[in-house]
């Protein structure tokens, strides 16, 4: 849910780097996780599988109506 909350605050089109900018936020929430960027990518895949975002191109995403609505 942490990644989803950051995605929700992004514009309709956003990049992986836009989410990485919040890495310190995730580190503060999960201080024992030493693989924050890998976890972000994993969570984006899960959000994609839920059809809330689409992969547009490498490192580029688009929110679907499920997240915008």
ZADO-1210 file (C-alpha; in nm, 4 decimals, padded with zeros to 6 digits):
<atoms>
<atom x="00.0000" y="00.0000" z="00.0000" code="UNK" pos="1"/>
<atom x="00.2938" y="00.2344" z="00.0521" code="UNK" pos="2"/>
<atom x="00.3907" y="00.2299" z="-00.3156" code="UNK" pos="3"/>
<atom x="00.0265" y="00.2542" z="-00.4208" code="UNK" pos="4"/>
<atom x="-00.0199" y="00.5676" z="-00.2104" code="UNK" pos="5"/>
<atom x="00.2796" y="00.7305" z="-00.3832" code="UNK" pos="6"/>
<atom x="00.1540" y="00.6202" z="-00.7262" code="UNK" pos="7"/>
<atom x="-00.1870" y="00.7679" z="-00.6468" code="UNK" pos="8"/>
<atom x="-00.0254" y="01.1113" z="-00.5993" code="UNK" pos="9"/>
<atom x="00.1507" y="01.0983" z="-00.9375" code="UNK" pos="10"/>
<atom x="00.0114" y="01.2459" z="-01.2598" code="UNK" pos="11"/>
<atom x="-00.1559" y="01.0051" z="-01.5027" code="UNK" pos="12"/>
<atom x="00.1788" y="00.9399" z="-01.6718" code="UNK" pos="13"/>
<atom x="00.4772" y="00.8856" z="-01.4472" code="UNK" pos="14"/>
<atom x="00.8130" y="00.7131" z="-01.4484" code="UNK" pos="15"/>
<atom x="00.9974" y="00.4688" z="-01.2304" code="UNK" pos="16"/>
<atom x="01.2346" y="00.7538" z="-01.1415" code="UNK" pos="17"/>
<atom x="00.9364" y="00.9546" z="-01.0130" code="UNK" pos="18"/>
<atom x="00.8679" y="00.6750" z="-00.7659" code="UNK" pos="19"/>
<atom x="01.2375" y="00.6323" z="-00.6812" code="UNK" pos="20"/>
<atom x="01.2367" y="00.9975" z="-00.5684" code="UNK" pos="21"/>
<atom x="01.0371" y="00.8747" z="-00.2665" code="UNK" pos="22"/>
<atom x="01.2967" y="00.6145" z="-00.1716" code="UNK" pos="23"/>
<atom x="01.3801" y="00.7908" z="00.1562" code="UNK" pos="24"/>
<atom x="01.0108" y="00.7788" z="00.2516" code="UNK" pos="25"/>
<atom x="01.0055" y="00.4019" z="00.1940" code="UNK" pos="26"/>
<atom x="01.3342" y="00.3583" z="00.3811" code="UNK" pos="27"/>
<atom x="01.1867" y="00.5383" z="00.6820" code="UNK" pos="28"/>
<atom x="00.8806" y="00.3116" z="00.6749" code="UNK" pos="29"/>
<atom x="01.0842" y="-00.0066" z="00.6257" code="UNK" pos="30"/>
<atom x="01.4285" y="00.0455" z="00.7809" code="UNK" pos="31"/>
<atom x="01.5200" y="-00.3254" z="00.7631" code="UNK" pos="32"/>
<atom x="01.4626" y="-00.3484" z="00.3879" code="UNK" pos="33"/>
<atom x="01.7960" y="-00.3142" z="00.2087" code="UNK" pos="34"/>
<atom x="01.6400" y="-00.3587" z="-00.1365" code="UNK" pos="35"/>
<atom x="01.3985" y="-00.0681" z="-00.1595" code="UNK" pos="36"/>
<atom x="01.4264" y="-00.0179" z="-00.5366" code="UNK" pos="37"/>
<atom x="01.3665" y="-00.3873" z="-00.6061" code="UNK" pos="38"/>
<atom x="01.0636" y="-00.3809" z="-00.3770" code="UNK" pos="39"/>
<atom x="00.9290" y="-00.0727" z="-00.5559" code="UNK" pos="40"/>
<atom x="00.9557" y="-00.2520" z="-00.8908" code="UNK" pos="41"/>
<atom x="00.7888" y="-00.5616" z="-00.7450" code="UNK" pos="42"/>
<atom x="00.5016" y="-00.3569" z="-00.6060" code="UNK" pos="43"/>
<atom x="00.4565" y="-00.1751" z="-00.9377" code="UNK" pos="44"/>
<atom x="00.4216" y="-00.5156" z="-01.1055" code="UNK" pos="45"/>
<atom x="00.1543" y="-00.6123" z="-00.8529" code="UNK" pos="46"/>
<atom x="-00.0290" y="-00.2823" z="-00.9096" code="UNK" pos="47"/>
<atom x="-00.0034" y="-00.3491" z="-01.2855" code="UNK" pos="48"/>
<atom x="-00.1449" y="-00.6999" z="-01.2371" code="UNK" pos="49"/>
<atom x="-00.4361" y="-00.5388" z="-01.0522" code="UNK" pos="50"/>
<atom x="-00.4848" y="-00.3278" z="-01.3680" code="UNK" pos="51"/>
<atom x="-00.4479" y="-00.0015" z="-01.1795" code="UNK" pos="52"/>
<atom x="-00.1491" y="00.1027" z="-01.3921" code="UNK" pos="53"/>
<atom x="-00.0152" y="00.0011" z="-01.7311" code="UNK" pos="54"/>
<atom x="00.3448" y="-00.0318" z="-01.8410" code="UNK" pos="55"/>
<atom x="00.3805" y="00.2064" z="-02.1351" code="UNK" pos="56"/>
<atom x="00.7495" y="00.1666" z="-02.2028" code="UNK" pos="57"/>
<atom x="01.0588" y="00.0748" z="-02.0066" code="UNK" pos="58"/>
<atom x="01.0296" y="00.2675" z="-01.6791" code="UNK" pos="59"/>
<atom x="00.7156" y="00.4517" z="-01.7912" code="UNK" pos="60"/>
<atom x="00.3662" y="00.3977" z="-01.6572" code="UNK" pos="61"/>
<atom x="00.0120" y="00.5200" z="-01.7071" code="UNK" pos="62"/>
<atom x="-00.2657" y="00.5135" z="-01.4485" code="UNK" pos="63"/>
<atom x="-00.5796" y="00.3365" z="-01.5654" code="UNK" pos="64"/>
<atom x="-00.9328" y="00.4429" z="-01.4886" code="UNK" pos="65"/>
<atom x="-00.9330" y="00.2084" z="-01.1890" code="UNK" pos="66"/>
<atom x="-00.6866" y="00.4346" z="-01.0082" code="UNK" pos="67"/>
<atom x="-00.8062" y="00.7639" z="-01.1573" code="UNK" pos="68"/>
<atom x="-01.1749" y="00.7051" z="-01.1039" code="UNK" pos="69"/>
</atoms>
